[in-house]
Amino acid sequence: MHALISSRPVLSLVRTLALGAGLGLTALTGCDRGSSPSNAGAGKTASSGTPAPAPAATVGDIVIGHYGSLTGAEATFGLSTDNGIKLAVEEINAAGGVTIAGKSHKLVLKSEDTEGKPEKAGTVVTKLITADKVAAVIGEVASSVTLAGAPVAQQFGVPMITPSSTNPQCTAVGDMIFRVCFIDPFQGFACAKFAASDLKAKKAAILFDQAAAYSVGLKDEFEKNFKQMGGEIVAVEAYTKGEANFNPLLTKIREKGAELLFIPGYYTDVANIALQARKLGMKMPLLGGDGWDSSDLAKNGGAAIEGSFYSNHYASDQPTPEIQAFVTKYKAKFGETPDGLAALGYDAARVLADSMQRAGSTDGSKLRDAIATTKDFKGVTGTISINDKRDAVKPAVIVEMKGGKPVFRARVEP
């Protein structure tokens, strides 16, 4: 999911910064990342966001890392992901852990907070690798933060799986970087197909965040695919994250006679846009991407967001045994319904553990090769197969906001 700023400049800059920082640290630290007695790192509780002590690793344990927005404007993203990973780790350990060379090893999770800021990613990933000695890294949600942390993992030869960064450039960082989510070109196609075939929209308008690669990429893909499906884009307007007054932009869109408004942004801005659009008498359906996926969307948007739609990685009300078992376990542990970020964090941790078992090692190159050969893995968010670009090939779902909750509406295959 999500990129806050353009991916290519960030990637180039961070590669340079990470290389400089990493070379200095390499001289001071060892290269063994499989296990560590370190107590460094802390988790977060789902309810308060306050630090909770991470369990101490003992000899023989396998330490894995997670970096995410545990605080900050998009904290629901990081906390949900962290909770999903914690649940997976708990289940894996209860089942005996990961078996390597005939010995069972427990997983120990170290979580680091990026506050959703790309400039913090390199530092926390370096800490996870050099101080906590993690065997692998899971993270981030925001593509811009992933693009800032991935070069560090690549440099140190530590496999990294992003649960939900959908920008195509994330896995292009290098052969150590993977994802278990779909990518934006497919997500843009899925939204366009739903708009044209299910909503029967002929004229659509787009309101996007001009500073976010995630938003720009989704806008481009939706526009291209919607036109190819016979639709017309009657207006394209740009905003910057955190704007307070959307009325001038919405008024322009209203005058163009759009039957649908596509908003590929974050839930924080989307709720505000929806409220202002409805006050202007704009009754057309609103449609967006997985950046909408947060319980705060309905909390902040209220009735204005009802009857709107967004693409996502799963829907908690889908009646599959895998999903319902996950939802039941997650509710029991955290007291709330898991969103798509929680499900993706859960799947990322399980894919990682499965790969360790198949690799029979926590060696970086061997673990990388095992992740790369993941095929038909039965995840909560769908059957996961990793392609030659280290991306997951899997379907998307479209959910509708009803009664303040996302409800399954459609499934779109790759």
C-alpha positions in Angstrom: 0.0 0.0 0.0 0.7 3.6 -0.1 3.5 5.9 -0.9 3.8 9.3 0.6 6.2 10.8 -1.8 7.6 10.0 -5.2 9.4 6.6 -5.1 12.4 7.0 -7.4 14.0 10.1 -5.7 13.5 8.4 -2.3 15.1 5.2 -3.5 18.1 6.9 -5.0 18.7 9.1 -1.9 18.2 6.3 0.6 20.5 3.9 -1.2 23.2 6.6 -0.8 22.4 7.3 2.9 22.0 3.6 3.8 25.3 2.6 2.2 27.2 5.2 4.2 25.5 4.3 7.4 25.7 0.6 6.9 29.4 0.5 6.0 30.2 2.2 9.3 28.0 -0.1 11.3 29.3 -3.3 9.6 32.8 -2.6 11.0 31.3 -2.6 14.5 28.9 -5.6 14.3 29.0 -9.2 13.5 27.2 -10.8 10.5 25.3 -13.6 12.3 21.6 -12.6 12.2 20.0 -15.9 13.0 19.7 -15.6 16.8 20.4 -13.1 19.5 20.1 -12.7 23.3 19.2 -9.0 22.8 16.3 -7.5 24.6 16.2 -4.5 22.4 13.1 -3.5 20.5 9.5 -3.1 21.7 6.0 -4.0 20.7 2.9 -1.8 20.9 -0.4 -2.5 22.3 -3.4 -2.2 20.0 -5.5 -0.1 22.3 -3.1 2.5 23.8 -0.1 2.5 21.5 2.1 2.4 24.6 5.3 0.3 24.6 5.0 -3.3 25.7 8.2 -5.2 26.6 9.4 -7.5 23.8 10.1 -11.1 25.0 13.8 -11.8 25.5 15.5 -14.0 22.9 17.4 -17.0 24.1 20.0 -19.1 22.4 18.3 -21.1 19.6 15.5 -18.6 19.1 15.1 -17.0 15.6 14.6 -13.2 15.8 12.5 -11.5 13.2 11.8 -7.8 12.8 8.9 -5.6 11.9 9.1 -1.9 11.2 5.9 0.2 10.9 3.9 3.2 11.8 3.1 2.3 15.4 2.5 6.0 16.2 1.7 9.0 14.0 -1.0 10.0 11.6 -1.5 6.6 10.1 -0.8 4.6 13.2 -3.8 2.2 12.6 -1.8 0.8 9.6 1.3 -0.1 11.7 -0.6 -1.3 14.8 -2.9 -3.6 12.8 0.1 -5.1 10.9 2.0 -5.6 14.1 -1.0 -7.3 15.7 -1.4 -9.7 12.7 2.3 -10.6 12.9 2.1 -11.2 16.7 -0.8 -13.5 16.3 1.0 -15.5 13.6 4.2 -15.8 15.7 2.1 -16.9 18.7 0.4 -19.6 16.7 3.7 -20.8 15.1 5.4 -21.0 18.4 2.4 -22.9 20.0 2.7 -25.4 17.2 6.4 -26.1 18.0 8.1 -23.2 16.2 10.3 -23.6 13.1 12.2 -26.8 12.6 15.7 -26.4 11.2 18.2 -29.3 11.0 16.0 -31.4 13.2 15.7 -28.8 15.9 12.7 -26.7 16.9 13.2 -22.9 17.2 10.9 -20.3 18.6 10.3 -17.0 16.8 10.9 -13.8 18.7 9.5 -10.6 17.2 11.2 -7.2 17.5 9.0 -4.2 16.4 10.3 -0.7 15.6 8.3 2.5 15.1 8.8 4.6 12.0 6.0 7.0 12.8 5.2 6.7 9.1 8.2 8.7 8.3 10.6 7.6 5.5 13.5 9.3 7.1 13.3 7.0 10.1 13.1 3.8 8.1 16.8 3.4 7.4 17.7 3.9 11.1 15.2 1.4 12.5 16.0 -1.3 9.9 19.7 -0.9 10.5 19.0 -1.3 14.3 16.9 -4.5 13.7 19.7 -6.0 11.6 22.9 -4.9 13.4 21.7 -4.7 17.0 18.8 -7.2 17.2 20.4 -9.6 14.7 17.1 -10.4 12.9 17.0 -13.2 10.4 14.4 -11.3 8.3 12.4 -8.1 8.2 8.7 -7.5 7.7 7.5 -4.0 6.7 6.4 -1.4 5.9 2.9 -0.5 5.0 3.6 2.9 3.3 5.5 2.3 0.0 7.7 5.4 0.6 8.8 4.1 4.0 9.4 0.6 2.5 11.5 2.3 -0.3 13.6 3.9 2.4 14.1 0.7 4.5 14.4 -1.9 1.8 17.9 -0.7 0.5 19.3 -1.4 4.0 18.0 -4.9 4.1 19.3 -5.4 0.6 22.7 -4.1 1.5 23.0 -6.5 4.5 21.6 -9.5 2.6 18.6 -9.8 4.9 15.4 -10.9 3.3 12.5 -8.5 3.7 8.8 -9.0 3.1 6.5 -6.1 2.9 2.9 -7.0 3.8 1.1 -4.2 2.0 3.3 -1.8 0.0 1.7 -1.8 -3.4 4.0 0.5 -5.4 5.8 -1.6 -8.0 9.2 0.0 -7.2 9.4 -1.6 -3.8 10.5 -5.0 -4.8 12.6 -3.6 -7.6 15.1 -2.5 -4.9 16.7 -5.9 -5.1 16.5 -9.6 -4.9 16.1 -9.7 -1.1 12.8 -7.7 -1.2 9.4 -9.4 -1.5 5.7 -8.7 -0.9 2.6 -10.7 -0.1 0.1 -8.1 -1.5 -1.0 -7.2 -5.0 0.5 -4.2 -6.8 -1.0 -0.9 -7.9 -1.4 -1.6 -11.6 -3.7 -4.5 -10.7 -5.5 -2.5 -8.0 -6.1 0.3 -10.5 -7.5 -2.2 -13.0 -9.7 -3.8 -10.3 -11.2 -0.4 -9.3 -11.8 0.5 -13.0 -13.5 -2.8 -13.7 -15.8 -2.5 -10.7 -16.7 1.1 -11.7 -17.5 0.1 -15.3 -19.1 -3.3 -14.8 -20.7 -3.2 -11.4 -21.5 0.5 -10.9 -22.2 1.0 -14.7 -20.4 4.4 -14.5 -19.7 6.1 -17.8 -18.3 9.4 -16.5 -15.8 9.5 -13.6 -13.8 12.2 -11.9 -10.5 11.7 -10.0 -9.3 13.6 -6.9 -5.7 12.5 -6.0 -2.8 13.3 -3.7 -0.2 14.8 -6.1 2.7 14.3 -3.6 2.1 10.5 -3.0 3.4 8.0 -5.5 0.7 5.6 -4.3 -2.0 8.0 -5.1 -0.5 9.1 -8.4 0.1 5.5 -9.5 -3.4 4.4 -8.7 -4.8 7.5 -10.5 -2.9 6.7 -13.6 -3.9 3.0 -13.6 -7.5 3.7 -12.9 -7.7 6.4 -15.6 -6.0 4.2 -18.2 -8.2 1.2 -17.5 -11.4 3.1 -17.2 -10.9 4.7 -20.6 -10.0 1.3 -22.1 -13.3 0.0 -20.8 -15.3 2.7 -22.6 -15.5 5.2 -19.7 -14.8 9.0 -19.8 -12.7 10.9 -17.2 -14.4 14.2 -17.0 -12.2 15.8 -14.3 -8.8 15.3 -12.7 -8.0 17.4 -9.6 -5.0 17.3 -7.3 -4.6 18.0 -3.6 -1.9 17.6 -1.0 -2.1 15.4 2.0 -3.6 17.2 5.0 -5.5 19.9 3.2 -8.5 21.3 5.1 -10.6 22.8 2.4 -11.6 20.6 -0.6 -14.6 22.7 -1.6 -13.0 24.5 -4.6 -11.8 21.2 -6.1 -15.1 19.4 -5.4 -17.1 22.3 -6.9 -15.1 21.9 -10.1 -15.8 18.2 -10.1 -19.5 18.7 -9.4 -19.9 20.9 -12.4 -18.5 18.2 -14.8 -21.4 15.8 -14.2 -19.4 12.9 -12.9 -21.3 9.7 -12.0 -18.4 8.5 -9.8 -15.6 10.1 -7.8 -12.3 8.1 -7.6 -10.2 9.1 -4.6 -6.9 7.1 -4.3 -5.8 8.5 -1.0 -5.5 7.7 2.7 -8.5 7.3 5.0 -7.5 10.5 6.9 -8.1 12.7 3.8 -10.9 10.6 2.4 -13.2 11.1 5.4 -12.8 14.9 5.1 -13.4 14.8 1.3 -16.5 12.7 1.8 -17.9 15.1 4.4 -17.4 18.1 2.2 -18.6 16.4 -0.9 -21.9 15.5 0.7 -22.4 19.0 2.0 -22.1 20.2 -1.5 -24.9 17.9 -2.5 -22.6 15.4 -4.4 -24.5 12.1 -4.2 -22.4 10.0 -6.6 -20.6 6.9 -5.2 -17.1 7.4 -3.9 -14.4 4.8 -4.8 -10.9 4.3 -3.6 -8.0 1.9 -3.0 -6.7 0.0 0.0 -5.5 3.3 1.6 -9.0 3.7 2.9 -8.7 0.6 5.0 -9.0 1.8 8.6 -11.7 1.7 11.3 -11.1 5.5 11.5 -12.6 5.9 8.0 -16.2 5.4 9.3 -15.4 7.0 12.7 -14.3 10.2 11.0 -16.5 10.1 7.9 -19.8 8.9 9.4 -22.8 8.9 7.2 -20.9 10.7 4.4 -18.9 7.5 3.7 -21.8 5.2 3.6 -22.4 3.5 0.3 -18.9 4.1 -0.9 -16.5 1.4 -2.1 -12.8 0.6 -2.0 -10.5 -2.2 -3.2 -8.8 -4.3 -0.5 -6.9 -7.5 0.1 -9.6 -9.3 2.0 -13.0 -8.8 3.6 -13.6 -10.0 7.1 -17.1 -11.2 6.3 -16.1 -13.5 3.5 -17.4 -17.0 4.5 -14.2 -19.0 3.9 -13.0 -21.2 6.7 -9.5 -19.6 6.6 -10.9 -16.0 7.0 -13.4 -16.8 9.7 -10.9 -18.8 11.7 -8.5 -15.8 11.5 -11.2 -13.3 12.4 -12.3 -15.4 15.5 -8.7 -15.8 16.8 -7.9 -12.1 16.2 -11.0 -10.9 17.9 -10.3 -13.1 20.9 -6.8 -11.7 21.3 -7.3 -8.0 20.4 -11.0 -7.4 20.9 -11.7 -6.0 17.4 -12.3 -7.1 13.9 -9.1 -7.4 11.9 -8.7 -5.1 8.9 -6.7 -5.9 5.7 -3.5 -4.7 7.2 -3.8 -7.2 10.1 -4.5 -10.0 7.7 -1.5 -9.1 5.5 0.8 -8.9 8.5 -0.4 -12.4 9.6 0.2 -13.8 6.1 3.6 -12.2 5.8 4.8 -13.8 9.0 3.4 -17.2 8.0 5.0 -17.1 4.6 8.3 -16.2 6.3 8.1 -19.1 8.7 7.1 -21.5 6.0 10.1 -20.3 3.9 12.5 -20.8 6.9 11.2 -24.4 7.3 11.7 -25.1 3.6 15.1 -23.5 3.5 16.2 -25.4 6.6 18.3 -22.3 7.4 18.2 -18.7 8.4 21.1 -17.9 6.0 20.1 -14.9 4.0 20.6 -16.3 0.5 19.0 -19.6 1.3 16.0 -18.0 2.9 15.7 -15.6 0.0 15.6 -18.5 -2.4 12.9 -20.3 -0.4 10.7 -17.2 -0.2 11.1 -16.8 -4.0 9.7 -20.3 -4.6 6.6 -19.7 -2.5 3.7 -21.2 -4.5 0.0 -21.7 -3.8 0.5 -20.8 -0.1 -3.0 -20.7 1.5 -3.2 -17.3 3.2 -6.0 -15.4 4.8 -5.8 -12.8 2.0 -5.9 -15.4 -0.8 -3.6 -18.0 -2.3 -0.1 -16.5 -2.5 2.4 -17.3 -5.2 5.6 -15.2 -5.7 6.4 -14.3 -9.3 9.8 -13.6 -10.8 9.6 -9.9 -9.7 9.1 -11.1 -6.1 5.5 -9.9 -6.2 2.4 -11.9 -5.0 -0.1 -12.9 -7.7 -3.5 -12.9 -6.0 -7.0 -11.5 -6.4 -8.5 -8.3 -5.0 -11.8 -7.7 -3.3 -14.1 -4.7 -3.4 -15.9 -3.7 -0.2 -18.8 -1.4 0.4 -19.2 0.7 3.5 -22.5 -0.3 5.2 -23.4 0.5 8.7 -20.0 1.8 9.4 -18.2 -1.4 8.3 -16.6 -2.7 5.1 -18.8 -5.4 3.6 -17.7 -7.8 0.8 -19.1 -6.7 -2.5 -17.0 -8.3 -5.3 -13.9 -10.2 -6.1 -11.6 -9.3 -9.0 -9.1 -11.9 -10.3 -5.7 -11.0 -11.8 
